[in-house]
């Protein structure tokens, strides 16, 4: 086991101008895939809603009137036509000539080489009028007169309601209203055959006489149990980071009958229990996006700790656990390649003793391939990364590690995204490294250049079984580790993106157990529930 105790590091602050650094993003694969089925249901409302498109103005533009000349304070101007997106990381409360703590350098004590570790915010400042994509879909109300998306229910006892409370962090289009019932109700979607994303949106709150804490229900679709005895309030209050609203995303295949039924049922045996939902999405995906093993193997994917590969079938369903844009900022649904996936920044999930450095692609044009088409992931994800740095001694002393909390006793699909864009890495064996899933080696000779080439995105899929007979949840770790001289030119490792999916078990179940409430110390007040 590598020594995880960090040696002494010397950090040197580099003097740079306070003017926001600009980074050109190569390529543009937003909306690269146009879904055949693109359905967004706003539950509990009788009208349709569309997100208003806004122009986001770069504050780094020469002479921009949205940059403070005196103290670098962020200025935000909002009118009916424009909103300003300010990267406040560069705006410390200091005179303009002061250096912000945005760039540090790691000095190699043996070789005196210097590796810039650029903070992830550097890649977002833009020097021109930028219009990031926005989710311009129309969300159709399920309570519209004659709506083909109205729920089917035997008792006709469901109601529609606005939340009793409001939260400024909650987007109103998906979460302002809900459909609720103490009896079963279902939605029927007539869609094309093939794999689909199903996203369920929840804002746990009090609605009329439906108490927030009483929502316990199950959800079934396409023969799979997506949620069972699910408590949206427990999930929201005891998941890190804590969220007022959230979505659950699933991948499943619609059969030749081209009908998808999604059924919500309150947990039986509890007269107060009810089911609810704020929004539903059904979106087509390419046949080869997740339900293939072309890149890895024609006979299965590597199963951590086992010799025999894992066979992933098109009849399996997936529950998305986490998507990370490694080394970069979060990417919202409108920034995806047409399928409205969201990608979180990875900062909160890095658990190794060192967090590595953050290279940024400023020059190389991305080139996709037949095996990795341009809809695989957003361009933005492949233009940032996290690597270990240039200090060979330090790199060989630890593994760069991410940890994600998952339900126990399920198999998981782990997809790692790579793209070599640093100017030093050009040939096979320039950067060869190891990959570990749940502390088990799954690749002892990962060489991105050999897999794809310079500036060519590629991914690798692995599977792992997370067993624990005692705990509901555990941490799934993903790590990359450097190799010594003789195996590689640079003792370093890199990762651009990470996706983790739970795989349905043999009886079609994807549901985990509700989290246990986080204990509150005796000397601290109980926080109010998210509303």
NORLIN-V41465 format. One record per pair of residues at least 24 apart in sequence whose ideal C-beta (glycine too) atoms are under 10 Angstrom apart, sorted by the first residue. I is the first residue (numbers start at 1). J is the second residue. Records with the same first field share a line. If there is no record, write none. Layout:
BEGIN
I: J / J
END
This chain:
BEGIN
1: 399 / 439
2: 353 / 395 / 396 / 397 / 398 / 399 / 479 / 481 / 482
3: 353 / 396 / 397 / 398
4: 352 / 353 / 354 / 397 / 398 / 399 / 401
5: 353 / 397 / 398
6: 352 / 353 / 354 / 394 / 397 / 398
7: 109 / 353 / 354 / 391 / 393 / 394 / 397 / 398
8: 109
9: 106 / 107 / 109 / 354 / 391 / 394
10: 105 / 106 / 107 / 108 / 109
11: 104 / 105 / 106 / 107 / 117
12: 104 / 105 / 106 / 107 / 114
13: 99 / 100 / 101 / 102 / 103 / 104 / 105
14: 99 / 102 / 103 / 104 / 105 / 114 / 116 / 117
15: 97 / 98 / 99 / 103
16: 99 / 100 / 102 / 103
17: 96 / 97 / 99 / 100
18: 67 / 72 / 90 / 91 / 92 / 94 / 95 / 96 / 97 / 98 / 99 / 100 / 102
19: 60 / 62 / 67 / 90 / 96 / 125 / 127
20: 58 / 59 / 60 / 61 / 64 / 67 / 86 / 87 / 89 / 90 / 91 / 100 / 102 / 121 / 122 / 124 / 125 / 126 / 127
21: 60 / 87 / 90 / 102 / 103 / 118 / 121 / 122 / 123 / 124 / 125 / 127 / 360 / 362
22: 58 / 60 / 61 / 122 / 123 / 124 / 125 / 126 / 127 / 128 / 362
23: 60 / 118 / 122 / 123 / 124 / 125 / 126 / 127 / 360 / 361 / 362 / 363 / 383 / 384
24: 123 / 126 / 127 / 360 / 361 / 362 / 363 / 383
25: 123 / 124 / 126 / 130 / 360 / 361 / 362 / 366 / 378 / 379 / 380 / 382 / 383 / 384
26: 361 / 362 / 363 / 364 / 365 / 366 / 367 / 379 / 382 / 383 / 421 / 455
27: 361 / 364 / 365 / 366 / 367 / 368 / 374 / 378 / 379 / 380 / 382 / 383 / 455 / 457
28: 133 / 366 / 374 / 378 / 379 / 380
29: 336 / 337 / 338 / 366 / 368 / 373 / 374 / 375 / 376 / 377 / 378 / 379 / 380 / 382 / 457
30: 132 / 133 / 331 / 334 / 335 / 336 / 337 / 338 / 378 / 379 / 380
31: 133 / 334 / 336 / 337 / 338 / 339 / 375
32: 286 / 336 / 337 / 338 / 339 / 368 / 373 / 374 / 375 / 376 / 378 / 379
33: 283 / 284 / 285 / 286 / 289 / 336 / 337 / 338 / 339 / 373 / 374 / 375 / 376
34: 284 / 338 / 339 / 375
35: 191 / 192 / 196 / 197 / 282 / 283 / 284 / 285 / 286 / 338 / 339 / 340
36: 191 / 192 / 193 / 194 / 196 / 283 / 284 / 285
37: 189 / 190 / 191 / 192 / 194 / 196 / 197 / 254 / 258 / 260 / 281 / 282 / 283 / 284 / 285
38: 137 / 138 / 191 / 197 / 281 / 282 / 283 / 284 / 338 / 339 / 340
39: 137 / 139 / 140 / 149 / 187 / 189 / 190 / 191 / 196 / 198 / 260 / 280 / 281 / 282 / 283 / 284
40: 135 / 137 / 138 / 139 / 140 / 149 / 173 / 174 / 199 / 201 / 279 / 280 / 281 / 282 / 283 / 340
41: 139 / 140 / 141 / 142 / 147 / 149 / 150 / 151 / 174 / 179 / 187 / 189 / 201 / 262 / 277 / 278 / 279 / 280 / 281 / 282
42: 138 / 139 / 140 / 141 / 142 / 143 / 144 / 149 / 172 / 173 / 174 / 175 / 176 / 177 / 178 / 179 / 201 / 278 / 279 / 280
43: 139 / 140 / 141 / 142 / 143 / 149 / 151 / 158 / 160 / 174 / 175 / 177 / 178 / 179 / 180 / 187 / 200 / 201 / 276 / 277 / 278 / 279 / 280
44: 141 / 142 / 143 / 158 / 159 / 160 / 161 / 162 / 163 / 176 / 177 / 178 / 179 / 180 / 207 / 276 / 277 / 278 / 279
45: 139 / 140 / 141 / 142 / 143 / 144 / 160 / 162 / 173 / 176 / 177 / 178 / 179 / 278 / 279
46: 141 / 142 / 143 / 144 / 145 / 147 / 160 / 177
47: 139 / 140 / 141 / 143 / 144
48: 138 / 139 / 140 / 141 / 144 / 147
49: 137 / 138 / 139 / 140 / 141 / 172 / 173 / 174 / 176 / 177
50: 135 / 136 / 137 / 138 / 139 / 173
51: 134 / 135 / 136 / 137 / 138 / 139 / 171 / 172 / 173 / 174 / 333 / 334
52: 80 / 83 / 134 / 136 / 173
53: 131 / 133 / 134 / 135 / 136 / 334
54: 78 / 79 / 80 / 81 / 82 / 83 / 84 / 85 / 131 / 132 / 134
55: 81 / 82 / 83 / 84 / 85 / 129 / 130 / 131 / 132 / 134
56: 82 / 83 / 84 / 85 / 86 / 126 / 129 / 130 / 131 / 132 / 134
57: 82 / 83 / 84 / 85 / 86 / 126 / 128 / 129 / 130 / 131
58: 84 / 85 / 86 / 87 / 124 / 125 / 126 / 127 / 128 / 129 / 130
59: 84 / 85 / 86 / 87 / 88 / 90 / 91 / 125 / 126 / 127
60: 86 / 87 / 90 / 124 / 125 / 126 / 127 / 128 / 130
61: 126 / 127 / 128 / 129 / 130
62: 127 / 128
64: 127 / 128 / 129
67: 91 / 96
68: 93 / 96
69: 96
70: 95 / 96
71: 95 / 96 / 98
72: 96 / 97 / 98 / 100
82: 129
85: 124 / 125 / 126 / 130 / 132
86: 125
87: 121 / 122 / 123 / 124 / 125 / 126 / 329
88: 121
89: 119 / 120 / 121 / 122 / 124 / 125
90: 119 / 121 / 122 / 124 / 125
104: 357
105: 357 / 389
106: 354 / 356 / 357 / 389 / 390 / 391 / 394
107: 390 / 391
108: 389 / 390 / 391 / 392 / 393 / 394
109: 391 / 393 / 394
110: 391 / 392 / 393 / 394
111: 390 / 391 / 392 / 393
113: 389 / 390 / 391 / 392
114: 390
115: 356 / 357 / 359 / 387 / 388 / 389 / 390 / 391 / 492
116: 357 / 358 / 359 / 360 / 389 / 390
117: 355 / 356 / 357 / 358 / 359 / 386 / 387 / 389
118: 327 / 357 / 358 / 359 / 360 / 384
119: 327 / 347 / 358
120: 325 / 326 / 327 / 328 / 329 / 330 / 345 / 346 / 347 / 358 / 360 / 384 / 386
121: 328 / 329 / 345 / 358
122: 328 / 358 / 360 / 362 / 384
123: 327 / 328 / 329 / 358 / 359 / 360 / 361 / 362 / 380 / 383 / 384
124: 328 / 329 / 360 / 380 / 384
132: 331 / 332 / 334 / 335 / 380
133: 332 / 333 / 334 / 335 / 336 / 338 / 378
134: 332 / 333 / 334 / 335
135: 171 / 173 / 174 / 332 / 333 / 334 / 335 / 336 / 340
136: 334
137: 173 / 281 / 283 / 333 / 334 / 340
138: 173
139: 173 / 174 / 201 / 279 / 280 / 281
140: 280
141: 177
142: 177 / 179 / 187 / 277 / 279 / 280
143: 177 / 179
148: 188 / 189 / 190
149: 187 / 188 / 189 / 280 / 282
150: 179 / 185 / 187 / 188
151: 179 / 181 / 184 / 185 / 186 / 187 / 188 / 262 / 263 / 264 / 277 / 280
152: 184 / 185 / 186 / 187 / 188 / 261 / 263
153: 179 / 181 / 183 / 184 / 185 / 186 / 264
154: 183 / 184 / 185 / 186
155: 181 / 182 / 183 / 184 / 185
156: 181 / 183 / 185
157: 181 / 182 / 183 / 184 / 185
158: 182 / 183 / 184 / 185 / 264 / 274 / 275 / 276
159: 207 / 208 / 209 / 210 / 274 / 276
160: 207 / 208
161: 205 / 206 / 207 / 208 / 209 / 210 / 276
162: 205 / 207 / 208
163: 203 / 204 / 205 / 206 / 207 / 208 / 212 / 245 / 278 / 531
164: 205 / 206 / 207 / 208 / 209 / 210 / 211 / 212 / 531
165: 203 / 205 / 206 / 207 / 212 / 244 / 528 / 529 / 530 / 531
166: 203 / 205 / 244 / 531
167: 203 / 205 / 244 / 245 / 530 / 531
168: 244
169: 243 / 244 / 245 / 530
170: 203 / 205 / 243 / 244 / 245 / 278 / 530 / 531
171: 201 / 203 / 245 / 279
172: 203
173: 201 / 278 / 279
174: 199 / 201 / 202 / 203 / 245 / 247 / 278 / 279 / 280 / 281
175: 201 / 202 / 203 / 204 / 205 / 244 / 245 / 246 / 247 / 278 / 279
176: 203 / 278 / 279
177: 203 / 207 / 278 / 279
178: 202 / 203 / 204 / 205 / 207 / 208 / 210 / 215 / 276 / 277 / 278 / 279
179: 207 / 264 / 275 / 276 / 277 / 278 / 279 / 280
180: 207 / 208 / 209 / 210 / 215 / 217 / 264 / 266 / 274 / 275 / 276 / 277 / 278
181: 210 / 217 / 264 / 265 / 266 / 274 / 275 / 276 / 277
182: 210 / 214 / 217 / 266 / 270 / 271 / 272 / 273 / 274 / 275
183: 264 / 265 / 266 / 274 / 275
184: 217 / 218 / 220 / 263 / 264 / 265 / 266 / 275
185: 262 / 263 / 264 / 265 / 266 / 275 / 276 / 277
186: 219 / 220 / 221 / 261 / 262 / 263 / 264 / 265
187: 221 / 260 / 261 / 262 / 263 / 264 / 277 / 280 / 282
188: 259 / 260 / 261 / 262 / 263
189: 221 / 254 / 258 / 259 / 260 / 261 / 262 / 280 / 282
190: 254 / 257 / 258 / 259 / 260
191: 254 / 258 / 259 / 260 / 282 / 283 / 284
192: 254 / 258 / 284
193: 253 / 254 / 255 / 256 / 257 / 258 / 259
194: 253 / 254 / 255 / 256 / 258 / 284 / 285 / 286 / 287 / 291 / 314
195: 251 / 252 / 253 / 254 / 284 / 285 / 286 / 287 / 288 / 289 / 290 / 291 / 314 / 317 / 318
196: 221 / 222 / 250 / 251 / 252 / 253 / 254 / 260 / 281 / 282 / 283 / 284 / 285
197: 249 / 250 / 251 / 252 / 281 / 282 / 283 / 284 / 285 / 289 / 290 / 318 / 320 / 339 / 340 / 341
198: 222 / 224 / 226 / 248 / 249 / 250 / 251 / 252 / 254 / 260 / 262 / 280 / 281 / 282 / 283 / 317 / 319
199: 247 / 248 / 249 / 250 / 279 / 280 / 281 / 282 / 283 / 320 / 333 / 340 / 341 / 342
200: 226 / 227 / 230 / 232 / 246 / 247 / 248 / 249 / 250 / 262 / 264 / 277 / 278 / 279 / 280 / 281
201: 245 / 246 / 247 / 248 / 249 / 277 / 278 / 279 / 280 / 281
202: 227 / 230 / 232 / 233 / 235 / 236 / 243 / 245 / 246 / 247 / 248 / 276 / 277 / 278 / 279
203: 232 / 236 / 243 / 244 / 245 / 246 / 276 / 277 / 278 / 279 / 530 / 531
204: 231 / 232 / 233 / 234 / 235 / 236 / 237 / 243 / 244 / 245 / 246 / 276 / 278 / 529 / 530 / 531
205: 232 / 233 / 236 / 244 / 245 / 276 / 278 / 529 / 530 / 531
206: 529 / 531
207: 274 / 276 / 278
209: 272 / 274
210: 272 / 274 / 276
211: 272 / 274
212: 236 / 237 / 529 / 530 / 531
213: 237 / 272 / 529
214: 266 / 267 / 270 / 271 / 272 / 273 / 274
215: 266 / 267 / 272 / 273 / 274 / 275 / 276
216: 266 / 267 / 268 / 269 / 270 / 272 / 273 / 274 / 275 / 514
217: 264 / 265 / 266 / 267 / 273 / 274 / 275 / 276 / 277
218: 263 / 264 / 265 / 266 / 267 / 268 / 275 / 511
219: 248 / 250 / 262 / 263 / 264 / 265 / 275 / 277 / 510 / 511
220: 261 / 262 / 263 / 264 / 265 / 508 / 511
221: 250 / 252 / 254 / 260 / 261 / 262 / 263 / 264 / 282 / 317 / 510
222: 250 / 252 / 253 / 254 / 255 / 259 / 260 / 261 / 262 / 315 / 317 / 508
223: 252 / 253 / 255 / 261 / 315 / 317 / 504 / 508
224: 250 / 252 / 253 / 315 / 316 / 317 / 318 / 319 / 504 / 505 / 507 / 508 / 509 / 510 / 511
225: 317 / 504 / 505 / 507 / 508 / 509 / 510 / 511
226: 250 / 252 / 262 / 263 / 317 / 319 / 504 / 508 / 509 / 510 / 511
227: 264 / 265 / 275 / 319 / 510 / 511 / 512 / 514
228: 265 / 267 / 509 / 510 / 511 / 512 / 513 / 514
229: 266 / 267 / 268 / 269 / 270 / 273 / 511 / 513 / 514
230: 264 / 267 / 275 / 511 / 512 / 513 / 514
231: 267 / 273 / 514 / 515
232: 275 / 276 / 277 / 278 / 514
233: 514 / 517 / 529 / 530
234: 513 / 514 / 515 / 516 / 517
235: 512 / 514 / 515
236: 515 / 529 / 530 / 531
237: 515 / 517 / 518 / 527 / 529 / 530
238: 514 / 515 / 516 / 517 / 518
239: 405 / 473 / 515 / 518
240: 348 / 405 / 515 / 518
241: 344 / 348
242: 518 / 527 / 530
243: 530
244: 529 / 530 / 531
245: 278 / 279 / 530
246: 530
247: 278 / 279 / 280 / 281 / 320 / 333 / 342
248: 277 / 319 / 320 / 510
249: 281 / 283 / 318 / 319 / 320 / 321 / 323 / 340 / 341 / 342 / 501
250: 317 / 318 / 319 / 320 / 501 / 502 / 504 / 510
251: 285 / 289 / 290 / 291 / 316 / 317 / 318 / 319 / 320 / 413 / 501 / 503 / 504
252: 315 / 316 / 317 / 318 / 319 / 504 / 508 / 510
253: 285 / 287 / 291 / 313 / 314 / 315 / 316 / 317
254: 282 / 284
255: 315
281: 333 / 339 / 340
283: 333 / 338 / 339 / 340 / 341
284: 338 / 339
285: 338 / 339 / 341 / 375
286: 337 / 338 / 339 / 373 / 375 / 376
287: 314
288: 370 / 371 / 372 / 373 / 375 / 376
289: 337 / 339 / 341 / 373 / 375 / 376 / 377
290: 314 / 316 / 318 / 320 / 376 / 413 / 415 / 461 / 499 / 501
291: 315 / 316 / 318
292: 371 / 461
293: 461
294: 370 / 371 / 372 / 461
295: 369 / 371 / 372 / 376 / 415 / 451 / 452 / 458 / 459 / 460 / 461
296: 415 / 459 / 460 / 461 / 462 / 463
297: 461
300: 461 / 463
301: 413 / 414 / 415 / 442 / 460 / 461 / 462 / 463
302: 414 / 435 / 437 / 440 / 441 / 442 / 443 / 460 / 461 / 462 / 463 / 464
303: 411 / 437 / 440 / 442 / 462 / 463 / 464 / 465
304: 412 / 414 / 435 / 436 / 437 / 438 / 439 / 440 / 441 / 442 / 462 / 463 / 464 / 465 / 466 / 476
305: 437 / 438 / 439 / 440 / 441 / 442 / 464 / 465
306: 440 / 442 / 463 / 464 / 465
309: 462 / 463
310: 411 / 412 / 413 / 461 / 462 / 463 / 464 / 465 / 503
311: 463
312: 411 / 413 / 461 / 463 / 501 / 503
313: 503 / 504
315: 504 / 508
316: 411 / 413 / 501 / 503 / 504 / 505 / 506 / 508 / 510
317: 501 / 502 / 503 / 504 / 505 / 508 / 509 / 510
318: 412 / 413 / 499 / 500 / 501 / 502 / 503 / 504 / 510
319: 406 / 407 / 410 / 412 / 500 / 501 / 502 / 503 / 504 / 510 / 511 / 512
320: 413 / 499 / 500 / 501 / 502
321: 404 / 405 / 406 / 407 / 410 / 412 / 413 / 414 / 476 / 499 / 500 / 501 / 502 / 512
322: 346 / 349 / 402 / 404 / 405 / 406 / 476 / 498 / 499 / 500 / 501
323: 377 / 381 / 415 / 417 / 497 / 498 / 499 / 500 / 501
324: 348 / 349 / 350 / 381 / 386 / 402 / 404 / 417 / 478 / 495 / 496 / 497 / 498 / 499 / 500
325: 377 / 378 / 380 / 381 / 382 / 383 / 384 / 385 / 417 / 496 / 497 / 498
326: 350 / 356 / 358 / 381 / 384 / 385 / 386 / 387 / 400 / 402 / 416 / 417 / 418 / 478 / 494 / 495 / 496 / 497 / 498
327: 355 / 356 / 357 / 358 / 359 / 360 / 381 / 383 / 384 / 385 / 386 / 387 / 494 / 495 / 496 / 497
328: 358 / 360 / 378 / 380 / 381 / 382 / 383 / 384 / 385 / 386 / 496 / 497
329: 380 / 384
330: 380
331: 377 / 378 / 379 / 380 / 381 / 497
335: 378 / 379 / 380 / 381
336: 375 / 377 / 378 / 380 / 381
337: 373 / 374 / 375 / 376 / 377 / 378 / 379 / 381
338: 374 / 375 / 378
339: 375
341: 377 / 378 / 499
343: 377 / 378 / 380 / 381 / 497 / 498 / 499
344: 498
345: 384
346: 384 / 386 / 402 / 495 / 497 / 498
347: 386
348: 402
349: 401 / 402 / 403 / 404 / 405 / 475 / 477 / 478 / 498
350: 386 / 400 / 401 / 402 / 403
351: 400 / 401 / 402 / 403 / 404 / 475 / 477 / 479
352: 388 / 398 / 399 / 400 / 401 / 402 / 403 / 477 / 479 / 480 / 481
353: 394 / 397 / 398 / 399 / 400 / 401
354: 388 / 389 / 391 / 394 / 395 / 397 / 398 / 399 / 400 / 401
355: 386 / 388 / 389 / 400 / 401
356: 385 / 386 / 387 / 388 / 389 / 395 / 398 / 400 / 401 / 480 / 492 / 493 / 494 / 495
357: 385 / 386 / 387 / 388 / 389 / 390 / 391 / 492
358: 384 / 385 / 386 / 387
359: 383 / 384 / 385 / 386 / 387 / 389 / 420 / 421 / 422 / 423 / 424 / 425 / 494 / 496
360: 384 / 385 / 421 / 422
361: 385 / 419 / 420 / 421 / 422 / 455 / 496
362: 421
363: 421 / 423 / 455
364: 419 / 420 / 421 / 422 / 423 / 454 / 455 / 456
365: 421 / 455
366: 419 / 421 / 455 / 456 / 457
367: 419 / 452 / 453 / 454 / 455 / 456 / 457
368: 452 / 455 / 456 / 457 / 458
369: 452 / 453 / 456 / 457 / 458
371: 451 / 452 / 456 / 458 / 459
372: 417 / 418 / 419 / 451 / 452 / 456 / 457 / 458 / 459
373: 457
374: 457
376: 415 / 417 / 457 / 458 / 459 / 497
377: 415 / 417 / 419 / 457 / 459 / 496 / 497 / 499
378: 497
379: 419 / 457
380: 497
381: 417 / 419 / 457 / 496 / 497 / 498
382: 417 / 418 / 419 / 421 / 455 / 456 / 457 / 458 / 496 / 497
383: 419 / 421 / 455 / 457 / 496
384: 419 / 421 / 496 / 497
385: 417 / 418 / 419 / 420 / 421 / 422 / 494 / 495 / 496 / 497
386: 480 / 493 / 494 / 495 / 496
387: 422 / 425 / 431 / 433 / 480 / 482 / 490 / 492 / 493 / 494 / 495 / 496
388: 431 / 433 / 480 / 481 / 482 / 490 / 491 / 492 / 493 / 494 / 495
389: 482 / 491 / 492
390: 424 / 490 / 491 / 492
391: 491 / 492
392: 482 / 484 / 485 / 490 / 491 / 492
393: 491
394: 482 / 491
395: 433 / 481 / 482 / 483 / 484 / 490 / 491 / 492 / 493
396: 481 / 482 / 483 / 484 / 485 / 491
397: 481 / 482
398: 479 / 481 / 482
399: 433 / 434 / 435 / 436 / 439 / 477 / 478 / 479 / 480 / 481 / 482 / 493
400: 433 / 478 / 479 / 480 / 481 / 482 / 492 / 493 / 494 / 495
401: 436 / 439 / 477 / 478 / 479 / 480 / 481
402: 475 / 476 / 477 / 478 / 479 / 480 / 495 / 498 / 500
403: 474 / 475 / 476 / 477 / 478 / 479
404: 475 / 476 / 477 / 478 / 498 / 500
405: 473 / 474 / 475 / 476 / 515
406: 438 / 464 / 466 / 473 / 474 / 475 / 476 / 500 / 501 / 502 / 512
407: 466 / 468 / 471 / 472 / 473 / 474 / 476 / 502 / 510 / 511 / 512 / 513 / 515
408: 465 / 466 / 467 / 468 / 469 / 470 / 471 / 472 / 473 / 474 / 476 / 512 / 513
409: 465 / 466 / 467 / 468 / 469 / 471 / 472 / 474 / 505 / 512 / 513
410: 464 / 465 / 466 / 467 / 501 / 502 / 503 / 504 / 505 / 509 / 510 / 511 / 512
411: 463 / 464 / 465 / 466 / 467 / 501 / 502 / 503 / 504 / 505
412: 437 / 438 / 462 / 463 / 464 / 465 / 466 / 476 / 500 / 501 / 502 / 503
413: 461 / 462 / 463 / 464 / 499 / 500 / 501 / 502 / 503
414: 438 / 442 / 460 / 461 / 462 / 463 / 464 / 476 / 478 / 498 / 499 / 500 / 501
415: 459 / 460 / 461 / 462 / 497 / 498 / 499 / 500 / 501
416: 442 / 443 / 446 / 458 / 459 / 460 / 461 / 462 / 478 / 480 / 495 / 496 / 497 / 498 / 499 / 500
417: 457 / 458 / 459 / 460 / 495 / 496 / 497 / 498 / 499
418: 446 / 447 / 448 / 449 / 451 / 452 / 456 / 457 / 458 / 459 / 460 / 480 / 494 / 495 / 496 / 497
419: 448 / 452 / 453 / 454 / 455 / 456 / 457 / 458 / 459 / 494 / 496 / 497
420: 447 / 448 / 449 / 451 / 452 / 453 / 454 / 455 / 456 / 457 / 458 / 494 / 496
421: 448 / 454 / 455 / 456 / 457 / 494 / 496
422: 454 / 490 / 492 / 494
423: 454
424: 489 / 490 / 492
425: 449 / 454 / 489 / 490 / 492 / 494
426: 453 / 454 / 489
427: 454 / 489
428: 453 / 488 / 489
429: 483 / 487 / 488 / 489 / 490
430: 454 / 488 / 489 / 490 / 492
431: 482 / 483 / 488 / 489 / 490 / 491 / 492 / 493 / 494
432: 482 / 483 / 487 / 488 / 489 / 490 / 491 / 492 / 493
433: 480 / 481 / 482 / 483 / 487 / 488 / 490 / 491 / 492 / 493 / 494 / 495
434: 479 / 480 / 481 / 482 / 483 / 487 / 493
435: 460 / 462 / 478 / 479 / 480 / 481 / 493 / 495
436: 462 / 477 / 478 / 479 / 480 / 481
437: 462 / 463 / 464 / 476 / 477 / 478 / 479 / 500
438: 462 / 464 / 465 / 466 / 467 / 474 / 475 / 476 / 477 / 478 / 479
439: 477 / 479
440: 464 / 477 / 479
441: 479 / 481
442: 478
443: 480
444: 481 / 483 / 487
445: 483 / 487 / 488
446: 480 / 481 / 483 / 493 / 494 / 495
447: 487 / 488
448: 493 / 494 / 495 / 496
457: 496 / 497
458: 496
459: 496 / 497 / 498 / 499
461: 499 / 501
463: 501 / 503
464: 500
465: 503
466: 502
471: 513 / 516
472: 512 / 513 / 514 / 515 / 516
473: 512 / 513 / 515 / 516
476: 500
END
